[in-house]
Amino acid sequence: GALVVIGVFNLYVAEQAHNRAVESLAASSTQAYALDTARMAESVFKEQLHTWHDILISDRDVISFERHVKKFDQQGDEVEHRLAGLLKPIMQQMGLSTDSVDVLLNSHAQLVDKYHSALKSFDVRKPETRRITENLIGDADREVIVNFEAVVAKIREEQLHGLGETNEELDKSYRSQRDRSIAILGAAALGGLLLSGWFIIGILRPIRRTSSKLDRVAELQQQFLGKILVLEEYGDRIDDEQRVGNFIMERMTGIQDQLTPYVHRYTKSADHLSGDILIAAVTPNNIVHVLLADAVGHGLTAAINVLPLCQSFYNLTDKGFSIEEIAIELNSLVNRFMPMDRFVSAALISINRQSQVIEVWNGGIPAPQLFNRAGQLLHSCASKNLPLGILTTEKFSAKPEIFYYDGDCQLCVFSDGLQEASSPQGEHFGNARVVEVFAKTAQESRFEALIAELDRHLQGQRAHDDISLAVVDIPAEVDVKTLPIHTDSHKVVEKSDDWRIAVSMGANELKYLDVVPLLTQIIAKIHVTREHHSALFLILSELFNNALDHGVLQLDSSVKQGHDGFDKFLQLRETRTQELSSGRIEIEIERVFVEDKQAVKIRVVDSGSGFDYRMLQTPSENQVKHTQHGRGITLMKSMTYKLEYAGKGNEVTAYYICA
């Protein structure tokens, strides 16, 4: 009877040990969640410090400065929410004191106040005030960092302490169980009764099984502790990689401040990192380029696919290349360096606000849509090409779709993540909602209304794919970048023996070589002309295109008239260029002195028949505004010191003062 009692008691003890192990696992999960919450708050704080540095390097731009300050405050609010709203309740549930969190919250609030106080001494238009502001802050952030480390250390100490106690209790239970089993075996040996021996064996079997289970529980507990430590290290590494990844993405996908009033962007990633990029930049001759790229999948893998496109897009746009040439380069980049199954859907858009012409190359992106001020859909550019990276350069077509606009317009471009965003009921957002929002909303509020409609549709649910959306305001007025304007004069121009660039191109080179961006890059490297390369690009581009179109190719600008006139003109230009068998353009660029000021002389000569330049008249303001050609000469005369034609009209020389 005593043996039975001892056996039953051992089974009871084993059950209690099992229940304690389950409770220990639950407590360990809570502790791991608390540790993760603390580290996430610390990660957001580090991002806030990066934003502070962005505030101080806003490059004299008030809009950029205000945007960074707003982001800084939002990150500060998120830190406080994670600490006060999430971490403190968890620690209270664990039975831990929250004094260290209160100290951290207080130090963070004081630091934010100190930052805002220091900003009163900072003037974004005066870079010299940056050093003063930095000195006011010093290493004030160090206290917050130390307090974060103290909170993390406290949680981790509790975690390790709890696991240690559990291991110790399980080990104690195991030893006690083992001693009782030995006592039972001794009693059986002394009894010497076969019946008792048979009965004891029946009792000892479940005891041995229970003892084995206790050994297994202790082993699993040790493994669990080891895996928690490994997961913590892995989580720390992932958090750091995501923080750095987000920082790089923000820097590489930043938009030029001069475009901020016109290009409104919204992104919502399905993972920590987005596989979409939506960026914009301006060419030297003030043409706006927009790129939306959507890689296969989402998260880090997709982000790696699209990041290389950013720098190429910015570099080629800055050099003045067209979206057709940019598309060729981006396709080659993806095709050469990415795996075959990692293609990138993309849309490249060019907006020429001077000529009121939009060009779109679309490879796998939902159709960008152009709306007028009244909200009517004017044009939709469906995809006619394969995504980037699928075809080789020889088979790739980069020909864009071209159309005109008239009056104030808005261009809406978005990734398929917007169309496919599902509500909790499984309904897709679709394209009809976009058209409906634009139709019923005033032009100034459409971007915000579209985001609000998306939020209502999702009802707090996370989108399954990355969402990128941009609304580009396109004003009707000709918006030419402010450039130096020189009045016409006939002063003597004295040559200098400093530097000179000369290029001569025959028919074969004119078929494929876009020489203007290449020459502009050389000009941008020369000290005298470095700050004027945008203006010189515009002048050189206009003179070269006139020589090619009207001199060598003998194209008539009147073809541009009409709704699809510009498209017909470009098609005719492409045909004649490919069929070109003879012709030549010579370009000379050199430094000269005009009225004792440094200047650049640009001379362009073509092999065409020329024209009667003596009959040349400046178009009236009304004509410039309502025609699709003839604006170039007016612009050239306003920008240059002197513009003169010679020979039979096939030679033109422009003088530009670098002042």
KOLKOLMAR-385113 format. One line per 5 residues: number of its first residue (from 0); their letters; for each residue x, y, z of C-alpha. Coordinates in steps of 0.1 Angstrom, whole numbers, plus 5000, padded with zeros to 4 digits. Example, Ala and Ser with C-alpha at 12.3 -4.5 7.8 and 13.67 -1.06 7.14 Angstrom:
REM KOLKOLMAR-385113
0	as	5123 4955 5078 ~ 5137 4989 5071
END
This chain:
REM KOLKOLMAR-385113
0	galvv	5000 5000 5000 ~ 5029 5024 5008 ~ 5044 5017 4974 ~ 5012 5026 4957 ~ 5009 5059 4976
5	igvfn	5045 5067 4968 ~ 5039 5060 4931 ~ 5008 5081 4929 ~ 5025 5109 4947 ~ 5054 5108 4921
10	lyvae	5029 5111 4893 ~ 5013 5142 4910 ~ 5047 5158 4914 ~ 5055 5152 4877 ~ 5022 5168 4867
15	qahnr	5029 5199 4888 ~ 5064 5202 4872 ~ 5048 5201 4838 ~ 5024 5229 4846 ~ 5052 5250 4860
20	avesl	5071 5245 4827 ~ 5041 5257 4807 ~ 5037 5288 4829 ~ 5075 5294 4825 ~ 5072 5293 4787
25	aasst	5043 5318 4787 ~ 5063 5341 4810 ~ 5093 5338 4787 ~ 5071 5348 4757 ~ 5059 5379 4775
30	qayal	5095 5388 4784 ~ 5106 5384 4748 ~ 5078 5406 4736 ~ 5087 5433 4762 ~ 5124 5431 4750
35	dtarm	5113 5434 4714 ~ 5091 5464 4722 ~ 5119 5482 4740 ~ 5144 5476 4711 ~ 5118 5488 4685
40	aesvf	5114 5521 4705 ~ 5152 5524 4706 ~ 5153 5519 4668 ~ 5128 5546 4662 ~ 5148 5569 4684
45	keqlh	5179 5563 4663 ~ 5159 5572 4632 ~ 5148 5604 4650 ~ 5185 5613 4655 ~ 5192 5608 4618
50	twhdi	5162 5631 4610 ~ 5178 5657 4632 ~ 5209 5657 4610 ~ 5187 5660 4579 ~ 5171 5691 4595
55	lisdr	5205 5708 4597 ~ 5215 5699 4561 ~ 5183 5711 4544 ~ 5204 5730 4519 ~ 5188 5764 4524
60	dvisf	5153 5751 4515 ~ 5125 5761 4538 ~ 5101 5734 4525 ~ 5126 5706 4531 ~ 5134 5720 4565
65	erhvk	5098 5720 4576 ~ 5092 5685 4562 ~ 5121 5671 4582 ~ 5110 5689 4614 ~ 5075 5674 4610
70	kfdqq	5090 5640 4606 ~ 5113 5645 4636 ~ 5082 5653 4658 ~ 5063 5623 4644 ~ 5091 5600 4653
75	gdeve	5093 5615 4688 ~ 5056 5607 4693 ~ 5061 5572 4681 ~ 5089 5567 4707 ~ 5067 5579 4735
80	hrlag	5038 5557 4723 ~ 5059 5525 4722 ~ 5073 5533 4757 ~ 5043 5546 4776 ~ 5015 5529 4756
85	llkpi	5031 5495 4750 ~ 5061 5488 4771 ~ 5049 5500 4805 ~ 5017 5478 4805 ~ 5038 5448 4796
90	mqqmg	5063 5454 4824 ~ 5034 5459 4849 ~ 5020 5426 4838 ~ 5054 5410 4844 ~ 5055 5425 4879
95	lstds	5084 5447 4871 ~ 5089 5483 4882 ~ 5084 5509 4855 ~ 5106 5535 4871 ~ 5133 5531 4845
100	vdvll	5108 5536 4817 ~ 5096 5568 4834 ~ 5131 5580 4836 ~ 5136 5573 4799 ~ 5104 5590 4789
105	nshaq	5114 5621 4809 ~ 5149 5623 4794 ~ 5135 5618 4759 ~ 5109 5646 4764 ~ 5137 5669 4777
110	lvdky	5159 5661 4748 ~ 5131 5669 4723 ~ 5125 5702 4740 ~ 5162 5710 4739 ~ 5163 5702 4701
115	hsalk	5134 5726 4695 ~ 5150 5753 4716 ~ 5182 5749 4697 ~ 5163 5753 4664 ~ 5155 5789 4674
120	sfdvr	5192 5797 4667 ~ 5191 5779 4633 ~ 5183 5797 4600 ~ 5180 5773 4571 ~ 5191 5801 4548
125	kpetr	5223 5807 4567 ~ 5245 5775 4568 ~ 5269 5792 4593 ~ 5242 5788 4620 ~ 5244 5751 4617
130	riten	5275 5749 4638 ~ 5260 5771 4665 ~ 5229 5748 4667 ~ 5251 5717 4669 ~ 5271 5731 4698
135	ligda	5239 5739 4717 ~ 5230 5702 4715 ~ 5264 5686 4720 ~ 5260 5650 4732 ~ 5227 5656 4749
140	drevi	5213 5624 4733 ~ 5238 5603 4752 ~ 5216 5603 4783 ~ 5186 5589 4764 ~ 5208 5562 4748
145	vnfea	5221 5552 4783 ~ 5185 5551 4797 ~ 5174 5529 4768 ~ 5203 5505 4776 ~ 5192 5504 4812
150	vvaki	5156 5495 4803 ~ 5167 5467 4779 ~ 5192 5454 4805 ~ 5165 5453 4832 ~ 5141 5433 4810
155	reeql	5168 5409 4799 ~ 5180 5404 4835 ~ 5144 5395 4845 ~ 5142 5371 4815 ~ 5174 5353 4824
160	hglge	5165 5352 4861 ~ 5131 5336 4854 ~ 5146 5310 4831 ~ 5172 5302 4857 ~ 5147 5298 4885
165	tneel	5126 5275 4862 ~ 5156 5253 4854 ~ 5166 5251 4890 ~ 5131 5241 4901 ~ 5129 5215 4874
170	dksyr	5163 5201 4883 ~ 5152 5199 4920 ~ 5120 5181 4911 ~ 5139 5157 4890 ~ 5164 5148 4918
175	sqrdr	5136 5144 4943 ~ 5118 5121 4919 ~ 5149 5101 4914 ~ 5155 5096 4951 ~ 5120 5084 4957
180	siail	5124 5059 4929 ~ 5156 5046 4945 ~ 5138 5042 4978 ~ 5110 5022 4961 ~ 5136 4999 4945
185	gaaal	5153 4993 4979 ~ 5120 4985 4996 ~ 5113 4960 4969 ~ 5147 4943 4973 ~ 5142 4940 5011
190	gglll	5107 4926 5008 ~ 5118 4897 4986 ~ 5083 4889 4977 ~ 5076 4879 4941 ~ 5041 4894 4942
195	sgwfi	5054 4926 4956 ~ 5082 4926 4930 ~ 5057 4921 4902 ~ 5036 4949 4917 ~ 5066 4972 4922
200	igilr	5076 4967 4885 ~ 5042 4978 4875 ~ 5045 5009 4896 ~ 5081 5017 4886 ~ 5074 5016 4848
205	pirrt	5053 5048 4849 ~ 5077 5063 4874 ~ 5106 5057 4850 ~ 5086 5071 4821 ~ 5078 5102 4843
210	sskld	5115 5105 4852 ~ 5124 5103 4815 ~ 5098 5130 4807 ~ 5113 5152 4833 ~ 5147 5148 4818
215	rvael	5132 5157 4784 ~ 5115 5188 4799 ~ 5148 5200 4814 ~ 5166 5194 4781 ~ 5139 5213 4761
220	qqqfl	5140 5241 4787 ~ 5178 5245 4781 ~ 5173 5244 4743 ~ 5145 5270 4747 ~ 5168 5293 4766
225	gkilv	5195 5290 4740 ~ 5171 5297 4712 ~ 5157 5328 4729 ~ 5193 5342 4731 ~ 5199 5333 4695
230	leeyg	5166 5349 4685 ~ 5174 5381 4704 ~ 5207 5384 4686 ~ 5190 5377 4653 ~ 5163 5403 4661
235	dridd	5188 5429 4670 ~ 5207 5423 4638 ~ 5174 5424 4617 ~ 5163 5456 4634 ~ 5196 5473 4627
240	eqrvg	5196 5461 4590 ~ 5160 5474 4586 ~ 5169 5507 4602 ~ 5199 5511 4578 ~ 5178 5499 4549
245	nfime	5151 5523 4555 ~ 5176 5551 4559 ~ 5192 5543 4526 ~ 5158 5540 4509 ~ 5147 5574 4522
250	rmtgi	5180 5590 4510 ~ 5180 5574 4476 ~ 5143 5579 4469 ~ 5143 5615 4481 ~ 5127 5640 4457
255	qdqlt	5142 5673 4446 ~ 5129 5701 4468 ~ 5119 5723 4438 ~ 5094 5695 4428 ~ 5079 5692 4463
260	pyvhr	5050 5716 4456 ~ 5041 5697 4423 ~ 5048 5660 4430 ~ 5027 5646 4459 ~ 5038 5611 4469
265	ytksa	5023 5584 4491 ~ 5038 5550 4498 ~ 5026 5521 4520 ~ 5049 5491 4523 ~ 5036 5456 4529
270	dhlsg	5068 5447 4547 ~ 5095 5467 4565 ~ 5111 5476 4532 ~ 5092 5485 4501 ~ 5098 5469 4467
275	dilia	5084 5501 4450 ~ 5102 5533 4442 ~ 5085 5565 4431 ~ 5110 5593 4424 ~ 5112 5625 4403
280	avtpn	5139 5648 4390 ~ 5144 5677 4367 ~ 5167 5679 4336 ~ 5189 5708 4329 ~ 5164 5722 4305
285	nivhv	5136 5720 4331 ~ 5118 5688 4319 ~ 5103 5668 4348 ~ 5111 5631 4348 ~ 5091 5607 4370
290	llada	5100 5570 4376 ~ 5077 5544 4392 ~ 5093 5510 4396 ~ 5077 5479 4411 ~ 5099 5448 4416
295	vghgl	5086 5413 4419 ~ 5076 5405 4455 ~ 5081 5428 4484 ~ 5104 5433 4514 ~ 5142 5433 4513
300	taain	5146 5411 4482 ~ 5124 5434 4461 ~ 5140 5465 4475 ~ 5175 5452 4464 ~ 5161 5449 4429
305	vlplc	5149 5485 4425 ~ 5175 5505 4445 ~ 5202 5504 4417 ~ 5177 5521 4393 ~ 5176 5552 4415
310	qsfyn	5211 5564 4409 ~ 5210 5557 4372 ~ 5177 5576 4368 ~ 5191 5606 4387 ~ 5224 5606 4369
315	ltdkg	5209 5603 4334 ~ 5182 5629 4342 ~ 5208 5653 4355 ~ 5228 5649 4323 ~ 5197 5657 4302
320	fsiee	5190 5623 4286 ~ 5155 5616 4274 ~ 5133 5590 4290 ~ 5137 5568 4259 ~ 5175 5567 4266
325	iaiel	5169 5563 4304 ~ 5146 5533 4297 ~ 5172 5516 4276 ~ 5199 5520 4303 ~ 5176 5508 4331
330	nslvn	5165 5478 4311 ~ 5202 5469 4304 ~ 5210 5474 4341 ~ 5183 5449 4353 ~ 5189 5425 4325
335	rfmpm	5227 5423 4332 ~ 5227 5422 4370 ~ 5194 5407 4383 ~ 5182 5371 4382 ~ 5160 5362 4352
340	drfvs	5129 5359 4374 ~ 5135 5393 4391 ~ 5122 5417 4365 ~ 5110 5452 4374 ~ 5077 5467 4362
345	aalis	5082 5504 4355 ~ 5068 5536 4341 ~ 5089 5565 4330 ~ 5072 5599 4324 ~ 5085 5631 4309
350	inrqs	5066 5664 4314 ~ 5078 5693 4292 ~ 5060 5722 4308 ~ 5074 5746 4282 ~ 5061 5727 4252
355	qviev	5031 5712 4271 ~ 5040 5677 4260 ~ 5039 5645 4281 ~ 5058 5613 4271 ~ 5052 5580 4288
360	wnggi	5070 5547 4286 ~ 5050 5520 4304 ~ 5063 5485 4310 ~ 5039 5466 4333 ~ 5025 5495 4355
365	papql	4988 5503 4357 ~ 4980 5531 4332 ~ 4990 5566 4344 ~ 4960 5589 4340 ~ 4958 5625 4330
370	fnrag	4929 5646 4345 ~ 4919 5682 4337 ~ 4910 5707 4363 ~ 4873 5697 4362 ~ 4883 5661 4371
375	qllhs	4876 5646 4336 ~ 4899 5618 4324 ~ 4917 5631 4294 ~ 4942 5603 4287 ~ 4952 5569 4299
380	caskn	4986 5554 4290 ~ 4982 5516 4292 ~ 5012 5494 4293 ~ 5025 5485 4258 ~ 5059 5470 4268
385	lplgi	5073 5442 4288 ~ 5088 5451 4323 ~ 5125 5460 4326 ~ 5150 5432 4325 ~ 5132 5406 4304
390	lttek	5145 5416 4269 ~ 5180 5423 4258 ~ 5189 5457 4246 ~ 5186 5446 4209 ~ 5150 5434 4214
395	fsakp	5139 5462 4238 ~ 5116 5489 4226 ~ 5119 5523 4245 ~ 5096 5543 4222 ~ 5073 5564 4245
400	eifyy	5037 5574 4240 ~ 5034 5612 4233 ~ 5005 5635 4238 ~ 4997 5672 4245 ~ 4979 5688 4274
405	dgdcq	4962 5722 4276 ~ 4953 5740 4307 ~ 4959 5729 4344 ~ 4961 5692 4346 ~ 4970 5664 4371
410	lcvfs	4988 5632 4363 ~ 4980 5602 4386 ~ 5004 5573 4386 ~ 5002 5543 4409 ~ 5015 5507 4413
415	dglqe	4993 5476 4411 ~ 4993 5475 4449 ~ 4967 5503 4449 ~ 4944 5486 4424 ~ 4947 5452 4442
420	asspq	4943 5465 4478 ~ 4916 5443 4493 ~ 4890 5453 4519 ~ 4882 5429 4547 ~ 4853 5417 4525
425	gehfg	4878 5408 4497 ~ 4869 5436 4474 ~ 4897 5452 4454 ~ 4902 5490 4454 ~ 4903 5490 4416
430	narvv	4907 5519 4391 ~ 4871 5531 4391 ~ 4875 5545 4425 ~ 4905 5566 4413 ~ 4884 5581 4385
435	evfak	4855 5587 4409 ~ 4876 5606 4434 ~ 4891 5628 4408 ~ 4856 5635 4393 ~ 4840 5646 4426
440	taqes	4869 5663 4443 ~ 4884 5698 4438 ~ 4918 5697 4422 ~ 4937 5710 4453 ~ 4923 5682 4475
445	rfeal	4924 5652 4452 ~ 4956 5637 4466 ~ 4944 5637 4502 ~ 4910 5625 4491 ~ 4924 5595 4473
450	iaeld	4945 5585 4504 ~ 4914 5589 4526 ~ 4894 5567 4503 ~ 4921 5540 4504 ~ 4921 5541 4542
455	rhlqg	4883 5537 4543 ~ 4886 5508 4519 ~ 4912 5490 4539 ~ 4894 5495 4572 ~ 4926 5492 4591
460	qrahd	4937 5461 4573 ~ 4972 5458 4561 ~ 4976 5457 4523 ~ 4991 5425 4509 ~ 5014 5444 4484
465	disla	5034 5476 4484 ~ 5013 5507 4474 ~ 5029 5537 4457 ~ 5008 5567 4445 ~ 5018 5601 4430
470	vvdip	4997 5630 4419 ~ 5016 5654 4398 ~ 5003 5690 4394 ~ 5009 5703 4359 ~ 5002 5741 4356
475	aevdv	4991 5755 4323 ~ 5016 5784 4325 ~ 5050 5779 4309 ~ 5073 5774 4339 ~ 5108 5780 4328
480	ktlpi	5136 5778 4354 ~ 5149 5812 4363 ~ 5181 5818 4342 ~ 5203 5848 4336 ~ 5188 5871 4310
485	htdsh	5211 5892 4289 ~ 5201 5920 4265 ~ 5212 5920 4229 ~ 5243 5940 4221 ~ 5270 5943 4195
490	kvvek	5300 5949 4216 ~ 5333 5935 4204 ~ 5340 5900 4216 ~ 5376 5892 4223 ~ 5387 5855 4221
495	sddwr	5407 5837 4247 ~ 5433 5810 4243 ~ 5420 5792 4274 ~ 5400 5762 4262 ~ 5379 5751 4232
500	iavsm	5358 5720 4224 ~ 5350 5710 4188 ~ 5328 5681 4176 ~ 5320 5672 4140 ~ 5293 5645 4134
505	ganel	5284 5628 4101 ~ 5252 5609 4092 ~ 5262 5577 4109 ~ 5269 5595 4142 ~ 5237 5616 4140
510	kyldv	5216 5584 4139 ~ 5225 5573 4174 ~ 5246 5598 4193 ~ 5230 5622 4216 ~ 5259 5646 4219
515	vpllt	5243 5674 4240 ~ 5244 5657 4274 ~ 5280 5645 4268 ~ 5292 5680 4260 ~ 5272 5695 4289
520	qiiak	5290 5671 4313 ~ 5324 5684 4301 ~ 5312 5720 4306 ~ 5300 5711 4341 ~ 5335 5701 4350
525	ihvtr	5351 5734 4340 ~ 5353 5758 4369 ~ 5341 5789 4349 ~ 5310 5772 4335 ~ 5302 5748 4364
530	ehhsa	5274 5769 4379 ~ 5259 5776 4344 ~ 5258 5742 4329 ~ 5219 5740 4331 ~ 5216 5772 4311
535	lflil	5243 5762 4286 ~ 5226 5728 4282 ~ 5193 5745 4273 ~ 5210 5767 4248 ~ 5231 5740 4232
540	selfn	5202 5716 4231 ~ 5180 5741 4213 ~ 5207 5750 4188 ~ 5216 5714 4180 ~ 5180 5703 4177
545	naldh	5172 5731 4153 ~ 5203 5722 4132 ~ 5193 5686 4131 ~ 5155 5690 4126 ~ 5153 5719 4102
550	gvlql	5188 5718 4087 ~ 5199 5682 4081 ~ 5164 5665 4082 ~ 5145 5694 4066 ~ 5115 5691 4089
555	dssvk	5088 5717 4089 ~ 5076 5729 4123 ~ 5041 5734 4110 ~ 5037 5696 4112 ~ 5035 5701 4150
560	qghdg	5001 5719 4147 ~ 4971 5699 4157 ~ 4961 5675 4184 ~ 4985 5648 4174 ~ 5010 5671 4156
565	fdkfl	5039 5666 4179 ~ 5036 5628 4177 ~ 5036 5630 4139 ~ 5066 5653 4140 ~ 5086 5629 4162
570	qlret	5076 5599 4140 ~ 5087 5617 4109 ~ 5119 5628 4127 ~ 5127 5591 4136 ~ 5120 5579 4101
575	rtqel	5143 5605 4084 ~ 5170 5600 4110 ~ 5172 5563 4103 ~ 5171 5569 4065 ~ 5198 5596 4067
580	ssgri	5227 5589 4043 ~ 5244 5623 4042 ~ 5246 5654 4064 ~ 5269 5669 4090 ~ 5267 5691 4121
585	eieie	5297 5709 4136 ~ 5297 5723 4172 ~ 5323 5746 4186 ~ 5323 5757 4223 ~ 5350 5780 4237
590	rvfve	5356 5805 4264 ~ 5357 5842 4254 ~ 5355 5876 4270 ~ 5326 5900 4266 ~ 5329 5934 4281
595	dkqav	5357 5921 4302 ~ 5335 5893 4316 ~ 5340 5856 4311 ~ 5316 5842 4286 ~ 5310 5811 4265
600	kirvv	5306 5811 4227 ~ 5286 5783 4211 ~ 5287 5779 4173 ~ 5266 5754 4154 ~ 5269 5748 4117
605	dsgsg	5248 5723 4097 ~ 5249 5711 4061 ~ 5213 5720 4054 ~ 5200 5746 4029 ~ 5195 5772 4056
610	fdyrm	5168 5799 4057 ~ 5164 5837 4053 ~ 5173 5847 4088 ~ 5169 5884 4079 ~ 5131 5878 4078
615	lqtps	5133 5863 4113 ~ 5109 5879 4138 ~ 5103 5872 4174 ~ 5069 5856 4179 ~ 5044 5876 4199
620	enqvk	5037 5865 4235 ~ 5002 5853 4224 ~ 5017 5833 4195 ~ 5042 5817 4218 ~ 5015 5807 4242
625	htqhg	4992 5791 4217 ~ 5015 5775 4191 ~ 5035 5743 4195 ~ 5066 5757 4178 ~ 5086 5789 4175
630	rgitl	5093 5793 4213 ~ 5129 5782 4211 ~ 5143 5813 4194 ~ 5125 5836 4217 ~ 5139 5817 4247
635	mksmt	5174 5818 4233 ~ 5173 5855 4227 ~ 5162 5861 4263 ~ 5189 5839 4277 ~ 5219 5849 4256
640	ykley	5240 5880 4254 ~ 5239 5878 4217 ~ 5224 5854 4191 ~ 5235 5858 4155 ~ 5230 5839 4122
645	agkgn	5255 5838 4094 ~ 5261 5822 4059 ~ 5229 5810 4043 ~ 5212 5807 4077 ~ 5228 5773 4085
650	evtay	5253 5788 4110 ~ 5243 5803 4143 ~ 5265 5816 4172 ~ 5253 5823 4207 ~ 5272 5842 4234
655	yica	5264 5836 4271 ~ 5279 5856 4299 ~ 5290 5836 4330 ~ 5278 5861 4356
END
